[in-house]
Structure formats: C-alpha cells, structure tokens
Amino acid sequence: MKISKILFILFFVVSINGSAQTPTDYLSSEFHKERRDVLRAKMPKNSVAVVFANPLRNRANDVDYVFHQDPNFYYLTGYREPNGVLVLFSEDQTSEDGTTYNEILYVQKRDPRAEQWNGKRLGVEGAKKELGFKMAMNASEFVDSAINYKSFDKVFIDGKFNDDYRDLGGADVFDLVKSFKMNAGYNPNLYLSRMKEYIYNNVTQTPIESHANVINIIDRMASRSLEIKNDELLNKYKSAKTDELKKEYQQKISLALKPKTNIDLTFLQSNLATLREIKTAEELKLLTKAVRISAIGQNEVMKAMKPHMSETELQGIHEFVYKKYGAEYEGYPSIVGAGNNGCILHYIENNKTKVGNDLVLMDLGAEYRGFTADVTRTIPASGKFTPEQKAIYDLVYEAQEAGIALYTIGTSMQAPNQAARKVINEGLFKLGIIKSVDERHNYFPHGTSHHIGLDVHDPGNYGNFEENMVVTMEPGIYIPEGSPCDKKWWGIAVRIEDDILVTKKGPVNLSGESPRKSDEIEKMMAKKSILDDFVLPNLDE
C-alpha cells in the first residue's frame, strides 16, 4: 500500500475517532431553525433582522478570554464561533442566479493556519451541513454585501452597539459592524438612553395638570445623572410658565422619542425575550442537566467541607464536579463567601484562606451546552449550625417555601418576592433584629425571581408565570458587621436559591437533589467525602 494512501486512512480514522469524542447533545439544528421561523413570523412585512456573534475579547497581552457566544445569536443559529452574522428577512429574497432565500448566515472562513493554532472552523459547508442553513457565506462577503438596508421599512438590531471590540482584521466583528453601520446609515446619537427614554415617556404620557409630578421625577433623576440634569428639552419643559409652552415642549419631547430612522433597537430584544422565557422540551433537557450538576456539586462540597479549607478550595471542588460531568464553563463567576464575605452579594474574590466556623454562602452554577444553572446553598463550615445561624437559616428557608408555592401558572411573578419579604420581615421582628414589621432595612436587598437559560439572568417580560418557565427562587438575609442589631447576629449571611420549573401540576424544584432544610444539610455534611483522603504535598515547608 502506498505511503500516501496509508496516511490518508490514518487521517480519516483519527478524524472519525476525534469527532466521535466531541459532545453530541447540543441543541439541534431543527431547534434553531424553528426559533428563526417563529421570529420571522413576528416580523412586519419588508423588514430585515441583523444579529451579530460575539467578538473575541482580550485577557492580557496576546492571550484572549475563552470565547463565549452571544446567547441570542446562538439561540437563532447554533453557531459557536466568533465573527459571524445572521441576516433574517421577513419575505423571500431572490439572488442574481434566481435562488430564493429568506436568511443568510455569514461565518468565519476556513483557514488551515488559523485552525492549526486555534481549532477547527465550521466554514460555509459546515454551516450548511451541521447547522442546516441553505444559504451560508464567508464573513468577508458580508463586508462587501450589496444588501440595501435603506430599502426596508424596518431594520432590526439587538440594541445599541457596545463598540468595545478590537480591530483584529480579516472580517472580524469590528469589520462586520463597521460595514453594517455604513451601509445602513446607523447613527447612535438618534437613540435615547434607557433613563432618558423613561423620563421622556413620563413627560408625554402625563397630563399637563399633573406637571408637578413629572418635575419631581426629573429632579430625582437629575440628582443622579448629568445627562438628565443637562438635558435642554427637559429643562425648558420644567421652566415653562404656561400650559401652552408646556404642551409645546411635550410635543418636542414626543418627537424625540421617535427617531427618524428605519433601524429599530427594541423589536429583537422584546420578541426574543418573549421566546426565550418559555423553554421547549429540548431546552429543558439541557437546562435540567445543568441544574442537577450544580446541585450535586453543592452536595459534594457539603461532604468535603472542613474549617481549615479556603474559599478558593471550595470553589475548586464545585467546578471540578462541573468538569467531571462535562460542563464547559461556569455560568457566572463563582461566589463562595464565608462569614461577613457572604454579605457581599456578588463577592467573587473567594480569597479567605480559612472558613473557620463561619457560615459559607455558595452561589454557583454550571453551564452545560450553553444553559446555565443558578443554585445557592449556605452551610456551616463546622458541620453544625449555631443557634443564631440556624434561626436566620430557617427563616430564609420558610420564606423560600412560601415563595415556591406561588410558582403556578397565571400567578404574578412579583408574588413570590412579596410573600418571601413578608415572612422575613415578620421573622426579623420576632428575633428583635428590626423594630417593626414595616421597618425599612437592607437585610434583604434583592428580589427573589429571575429566569435562567442561556443567560443566568435570562431575558423575559416578567408578567405572570407560564408553563415551562424556569425561574429562580432566592430569598436571603445578610447582616454585615456593624449592623444596628445585637452583635450576635453580625456576619451571618444566608441565601437559599433553587431553580423552579413551572408546570400544570405545580412547581417542580429542579435543584431539589441538594438538601435545603438545616437538619438535612447537617446530615449531608456528616457523610464521608471521596476527597477526605486527597492530600497534596505542603509547598510551604
């Protein structure tokens, strides 16, 4: 047999074996196509949507962060590489050769040298074969595209461009966005900030006789924002002496709310939020796995926890469990806060060298095939709750139970937060930590409920619960050192967070494999850990 033939066979076998070892349980191409079809059906006639992939981001010098795809782009395409663009048309288009199409996916061009350094690229043929696109092109063709965006009544993009991507050359996201802006006539100065839009809407929707109420809103916002304080239209509206002048500036502000452009920033955000808040069966399978991995990680840490351990070590055990199950990433920076560190809601330093006898708040979530869990447990490093720790913990548990019971179809998504807050306020009053159930305090400074999915804070409309939503329930109590209460409570921080599936039969706790009751946590912590005998050499001796 000729050498060249042998090498070909070896290459073929290695290629087949190598590809067989990569994950096969990503969302299917059929899922992404169906999502595009649903979105297209919502688009008005003679419109086009343009969605960009995430860029590569620099970590330091010549090292980039691990690439993570823009969730909306991934939701619609399944493409997991940078430097891509999806163009979605409301009606069929016809190419010069007579081919009809209603979507184009632009992807990175195959490049043997680049792939030798950074991994295989899907390319045009891969996008057609694996992602199911009939029309796919190299990203460089988007830069030179003849799409006439000004001929469409509406051009939808996913919010304002952040303009924080580097120019790496070779049809990267910098070039793709630059090309689009030039061809579409994009002008960021035409669009209002969210704060200004909120105030402008208040001005236009409030009757002149209630002028004083709007002035109060403007003044309150102006005290926080120079943009509002220096806004010429708002200042003239405020100083208007007659109703006629007030109406005149009200009309000018109304016109400013409607920029003269066919580029729309809100349609995609609004409609994709509506789509993404309801999970399909295919999504639920992957999201449930991410949640279960995270819950099991909590269990293994409960068994392994020792007072001499550091926050970093505990973080590492969690993340080891994630990797053991094949989860690619953490869904967000891991939070492991012992004692007073737990009072910092987004504490990610995790650098306390010994957790001692503190409570340890652990808010972590695995990302599996793009879907992110969000599970929090708070446990005593010693294995046993002190009376004060148990009192606060059991109060948070009671609040969580009250909230979970309301995760039913048709119930307002605000109801669980209200129920939990009522339980916590009454409990804090009974413990003497606050002086009345109506006292305003900072011991519970956040809400309880947010969607999870491709983002840890998945988009949604936050109206009423609907079937197949997956929403967190996460009450908490945080009593930092120096709080106006008995010192015995200082440094106690408790959050319990679970991921709840809304069904016709009631709420299902997807993270229920990890114990939540204080006595059940203590029982789990009393179990032997497989890591008990895992001892590394002491490098400081």
Secondary structure, DSSP 8 states (H G I E B T S, - for coil): --HHHHHHHHHHHHHHHHHHTS---S--HHHHHHHHHHHHHHS-SSEEEEEE-----EEETTEE------HHHHHHH---SSS-EEEEEEEEEE-TTS-EEEEEEEE----HHHHHHH----HHHHHHHHH--SSEEEHHHHHT----GGGSSEEEESS---------SSS-HHHHHHHHHHHHT--GGGS--HHHHHHHHHHHHS-GGGHHHHHHHHHHHHTT-HHHHT-HHHHHHHH--SHHHHHHHHHHHHHHTS-SSSEESSHHHHHHHHHHTS--HHHHHHHHHHHHHHHHHHHHHHHH--TT--HHHHHHHHHHHHHHTT--EESS--EEEEGGGGGSTT------S--TTSEEEEEE-EEETTEE--EEEEEETTSS--HHHHHHHHHHHHHHHHHHTT--TTSBTTHHHHHHHHHHHHHHHHTTSSSSTT---SSS-S-S--B-SSSTT-----SB--TT-EEEE--EEEE-TT-SS-GGGTTEEEE-BEEEEEETTEEEETTTTS--SHHHHHHHHTS--TTTT-----TT-
